[in-house]
Amino acid sequence: MSDDVYTQEMDRADWLVDAGQYERAVQILGRLLAGYPDNAGRTYKALAAAHNSVDRLEDSEAAARRAVAALPNDHNAHRLLAYALIFQNREPEAERSLRTALELAPEDDSLFYLMSTALTRMERTEEALFYAREAVRLSPESADSHAVLAWAQMKTDPETAETALQEALALDPVNEDALLLQFQVLDRRRNYRGATKALAAYTAQTSHHETARNAVDAFLVKGIAFAHIGLFVCVLLLLTLLALVRIADLSSWLLLPPLILTAALTYRTTAARIQSFRLAFTNRSRRILRSFIRHHPFLSLWTAAVAVLWVGLAVGFVRTIQGNDVVLISAAGATFGLTALYCVCISLTNRHRRRSS
């Protein structure tokens, strides 16, 4: 095959990647690797980018490393390697690749963007801010640059971060990084409708399927956590009042106000999250929930247990009115046990994540 044919086939592979036809693109690139060994470095770069498009990060890393070996002075090869490493939570390795790339191309704003991303994930905020500001300086019209600046500023200067976030969304209303950050900001503010709208827009277009799934899971888990926290607070109030009622020989109806208040507040928050999720994801909501149940059986059981314990508290209150405290105390004990189990699981999960990273 001639060089013109090689160029045409590379362009065709790029087009197929953009069109979402990953398998066909990889087949073409595989043929080019066999037919044009002298152009292996360029082909491996295209292959790494193709793997990135479907979140096959290990394959992308392998292709990028071969590209770096073939083209050690090509900053894009180092950039592709860093990209794959960052999204595998291997930021220190990515930092080394990015420093090499920056020596080769000190004016490439995408390298500053990736460096800021890696440093922010490592919680090296001051350094991350420097690289983010450089990315904005080099490419002020880039929504990605403003979004990464907003992310770096979010913990230290939330107001300035939101200004940068709005600038990013003004430049590109469907920018992935900006939408994900907007979801996180609005969720913290309890603007659930706006948060889920941003999350739905992000998940509909991103190629980072694992990141999207984690964001959706985080929203759902937070809703379950609200129900659990409400349950725990309700149990504490009921047990405190139950002791007072029995010691002072007061009416058991004193337990009703805290039960109604905590149940109403918990229901209001949980229902608002569920409703906003259904409205934002429309036809996708059921499929997402089925996927959540399939991938997180423990969390699904936790949700069911929280719901059962809320019913147990209601039944326990009725039995307490009738002079029998056993059901209420049993439900309270089960709530404490579930809370302890949850804390242990979260601790083990965080420890596993630290070891993985």
C-alpha positions in Angstrom: 0.0 0.0 0.0 1.2 3.5 -0.8 1.5 6.4 1.6 -1.6 8.0 0.2 -3.6 4.8 1.0 -2.1 4.8 4.5 -3.3 8.4 5.1 -6.7 7.6 3.7 -7.1 4.5 5.9 -5.9 6.5 9.0 -8.5 9.2 8.2 -11.2 6.5 7.8 -10.2 4.9 11.1 -10.5 8.3 12.8 -13.9 8.9 11.3 -15.1 5.4 12.5 -14.0 6.2 16.0 -15.9 9.5 16.0 -18.9 7.6 14.6 -18.8 5.1 17.5 -17.7 2.2 15.3 -14.8 1.2 17.4 -14.4 -2.4 16.2 -14.1 -1.5 12.6 -11.6 1.2 13.4 -9.4 -1.2 15.3 -9.5 -3.7 12.5 -8.3 -1.0 10.0 -5.5 0.0 12.4 -4.5 -3.6 12.9 -4.1 -4.0 9.1 -2.0 -0.7 9.0 0.3 -2.0 11.7 1.0 -5.1 9.6 1.3 -3.3 6.3 3.2 -0.2 7.5 5.7 -1.2 10.2 7.7 2.0 9.6 4.6 4.0 10.6 3.9 1.9 13.7 4.3 4.9 16.1 1.6 6.9 14.4 -0.6 3.9 14.1 -0.2 3.1 17.8 -1.2 6.6 18.7 -4.4 6.3 16.7 -5.0 2.9 18.3 -4.5 4.3 21.8 -7.0 7.1 21.0 -9.5 4.5 19.7 -9.2 2.5 22.9 -9.8 5.6 24.9 -13.0 6.3 23.1 -14.6 3.1 24.6 -12.8 3.4 28.0 -10.5 0.4 27.4 -7.8 2.0 29.4 -5.4 -0.9 29.8 -5.4 -1.5 26.0 -4.9 2.3 25.5 -2.0 2.3 27.9 -0.3 -0.6 26.1 -0.7 1.1 22.7 0.5 4.4 24.0 3.6 2.8 25.5 4.4 1.3 22.1 3.9 4.7 20.5 6.3 6.2 23.1 8.8 3.5 22.3 8.6 4.2 18.6 8.3 8.0 18.9 10.1 9.1 22.1 10.1 12.7 21.1 6.4 12.9 20.2 4.6 14.8 22.9 1.2 13.4 21.8 2.4 9.8 22.4 3.3 10.8 26.0 0.0 12.7 26.3 -2.0 9.6 25.3 -0.1 7.5 27.8 -0.7 10.0 30.6 -4.4 10.1 29.8 -4.7 6.4 30.1 -2.8 6.4 33.4 -4.9 9.2 35.0 -8.1 7.4 34.4 -6.6 4.2 35.9 -5.9 6.2 39.1 -2.2 6.2 38.5 -1.6 9.9 38.6 2.1 9.8 39.8 3.0 7.8 36.6 1.0 10.1 34.5 2.8 13.1 36.0 6.1 11.8 34.8 4.8 11.3 31.3 3.3 14.8 31.2 6.5 16.5 32.4 8.3 14.8 29.5 5.6 15.9 27.1 5.7 19.5 28.4 9.5 19.6 27.8 8.7 18.6 24.2 5.7 20.9 23.7 5.6 23.7 26.4 2.8 25.6 24.6 0.3 22.7 24.3 -2.7 23.7 26.5 -4.0 20.1 26.5 -0.9 19.0 28.5 -1.5 21.7 31.1 -5.1 20.6 31.3 -4.1 17.0 31.9 -1.4 18.0 34.4 -3.9 20.0 36.4 -6.3 17.1 36.3 -3.7 14.7 37.7 -2.5 17.1 40.4 -6.1 17.9 41.5 -6.8 14.2 41.8 -3.6 13.9 44.0 -4.9 16.9 46.1 -1.9 19.1 45.2 -4.1 22.1 44.8 -1.6 24.9 44.4 0.3 23.1 41.7 -3.0 22.2 40.0 -4.1 25.8 40.0 -0.9 26.9 38.3 -1.3 24.4 35.4 -5.0 25.2 35.1 -4.4 28.9 34.8 -1.7 28.2 32.2 -4.2 26.1 30.3 -6.7 29.1 30.3 -3.9 31.5 29.3 -2.9 29.4 26.4 -6.5 28.6 25.3 -9.0 31.0 26.7 -11.6 29.9 24.2 -11.4 26.3 25.5 -14.2 25.1 27.8 -12.0 22.3 29.0 -9.4 24.8 30.3 -12.0 26.7 32.3 -13.6 23.5 33.6 -10.3 22.2 34.9 -9.6 25.6 36.6 -13.1 25.4 38.2 -12.3 21.9 39.5 -8.9 22.9 40.9 -10.5 25.9 42.7 -13.6 24.1 44.1 -12.2 23.3 47.5 -10.2 26.5 48.2 -12.3 29.1 46.4 -15.8 27.9 45.6 -17.2 31.2 44.4 -14.3 31.8 41.9 -14.7 28.2 40.8 -18.3 28.7 40.0 -17.4 31.7 37.9 -14.9 29.5 35.9 -17.6 26.8 35.6 -20.1 29.2 34.2 -17.5 30.4 31.7 -16.9 26.8 30.6 -20.6 26.2 30.1 -21.0 29.4 28.2 -18.3 28.4 25.8 -19.7 24.8 25.5 -23.0 23.9 27.2 -22.3 20.2 26.7 -18.7 20.1 27.9 -18.3 16.9 29.8 -16.0 18.1 32.6 -18.2 21.2 33.2 -21.4 19.1 33.3 -19.9 16.6 35.7 -18.7 19.4 38.0 -22.0 21.2 37.7 -23.8 18.0 38.8 -21.5 17.8 41.9 -22.0 21.5 42.8 -25.8 21.4 42.4 -26.1 18.1 44.3 -24.3 19.6 47.3 -26.7 22.5 47.2 -29.6 20.1 47.1 -30.8 21.4 43.8 -31.6 17.9 42.7 -33.5 18.7 39.5 -30.6 20.8 38.2 -28.0 18.2 39.4 -29.8 15.3 37.7 -30.3 17.3 34.5 -26.5 17.9 34.3 -25.8 14.3 35.2 -28.2 13.0 32.5 -26.6 15.3 29.9 -23.1 14.1 30.9 -23.9 10.4 30.8 -25.7 10.7 27.4 -22.5 11.8 25.7 -19.4 10.8 27.6 -17.1 8.1 26.5 -15.9 7.6 30.1 -18.6 5.0 31.0 -17.0 4.0 34.3 -16.9 7.6 35.5 -20.5 8.1 34.4 -21.6 5.0 36.2 -19.7 6.0 39.3 -21.4 9.5 39.3 -24.9 7.9 38.9 -24.1 5.4 41.6 -22.9 8.2 43.9 -26.2 10.0 43.4 -28.3 6.9 44.2 -26.1 5.9 47.2 -26.4 9.4 48.6 -30.2 9.1 48.5 -30.0 5.8 50.4 -27.7 7.4 52.9 -30.2 10.2 53.5 -32.9 7.6 54.3 -30.4 5.8 56.6 -29.4 9.0 58.4 -33.0 9.9 58.9 -33.7 6.4 60.3 -30.7 6.6 62.7 -31.8 10.1 64.0 -35.3 8.9 64.5 -34.1 5.9 66.5 -32.0 8.1 68.8 -34.9 10.4 69.4 -37.4 7.6 70.0 -35.1 5.7 72.4 -34.4 8.9 74.4 -38.1 9.7 74.7 -39.0 6.1 75.4 -36.6 6.1 78.4 -38.1 9.4 79.6 -41.7 8.0 79.1 -41.0 4.9 81.1 -39.0 6.6 83.9 -41.5 9.5 84.3 -44.6 7.4 83.5 -45.6 9.7 80.7 -47.9 9.0 77.7 -46.3 6.9 75.0 -47.9 9.3 72.5 -45.0 11.6 73.1 -43.1 9.3 70.7 -45.3 10.3 67.8 -44.1 13.8 67.0 -40.4 12.9 66.4 -41.4 9.8 64.4 -43.7 11.9 62.1 -41.1 14.7 61.9 -38.1 12.6 61.0 -40.1 10.4 58.6 -41.6 13.4 56.8 -38.2 15.1 56.4 -36.6 11.9 55.2 -39.4 11.2 52.8 -39.3 14.7 51.4 -35.6 14.6 50.7 -35.6 11.0 49.3 -38.7 11.6 47.2 -37.3 14.8 45.7 -34.1 12.9 44.7 -36.1 10.0 43.2 -38.5 12.3 41.3 -35.7 14.4 39.9 -33.8 11.3 38.8 -36.9 9.9 37.0 -37.6 13.2 35.2 -33.9 13.7 34.1 -33.3 10.1 32.9 -36.9 9.4 31.7 -36.8 6.1 29.8 -33.3 5.3 31.1 -34.2 5.4 34.8 -35.4 1.8 35.1 -32.5 0.4 33.1 -30.1 2.3 35.3 -31.7 1.1 38.5 -31.6 -2.5 37.3 -27.9 -2.1 36.5 -27.4 -0.6 40.0 -29.1 -3.5 41.6 -27.1 -6.0 39.5 -23.7 -4.4 40.2 -24.3 -3.5 43.9 -26.2 -6.3 45.6 -25.0 -5.2 49.0 -26.3 -1.7 48.5 -29.6 -3.1 47.2 -30.0 -5.2 50.4 -29.0 -2.1 52.5 -31.8 -0.1 50.8 -34.3 -2.9 51.5 -33.2 -3.2 55.1 -33.6 0.6 55.7 -37.1 0.5 54.3 -38.0 -2.5 56.4 -36.6 -0.8 59.6 -38.7 2.3 58.9 -41.8 0.0 58.8 -40.4 -1.7 62.0 -40.3 1.7 63.8 -43.9 2.4 62.8 -45.1 -1.0 64.0 -42.9 -0.6 67.1 -44.6 2.7 67.9 -48.0 1.1 67.7 -46.9 -1.8 70.0 -45.4 0.7 72.4 -48.8 2.5 72.6 -50.2 -0.9 73.6 -47.5 -1.3 76.3 -45.0 -3.6 74.5 -41.6 -2.0 73.8 -40.0 -5.1 72.3 -40.6 -4.4 68.6 -39.4 -0.8 68.9 -36.3 -1.8 70.8 -35.6 -4.6 68.3 -35.9 -2.2 65.4 -33.6 0.2 67.1 -31.0 -2.5 67.7 -31.2 -3.6 64.1 -30.7 0.0 63.0 -27.5 0.3 65.1 -26.3 -3.0 63.7 -26.9 -1.9 60.2 -25.1 1.4 60.8 -22.1 -0.4 62.2 -22.0 -2.8 59.3 -22.3 0.2 56.9 -19.3 2.0 58.6 -17.2 -1.2 58.4 -18.0 -1.6 54.7 -17.2 2.0 53.9 -13.9 1.8 55.8 -12.9 -1.4 53.9 -13.9 0.2 50.6 -11.8 3.3 51.2 -8.9 1.2 52.3 -9.1 -0.8 49.1 -9.3 2.3 47.0 -6.2 3.8 48.7 -4.3 0.6 48.0 -5.4 0.5 44.4 -4.3 4.0 43.8 
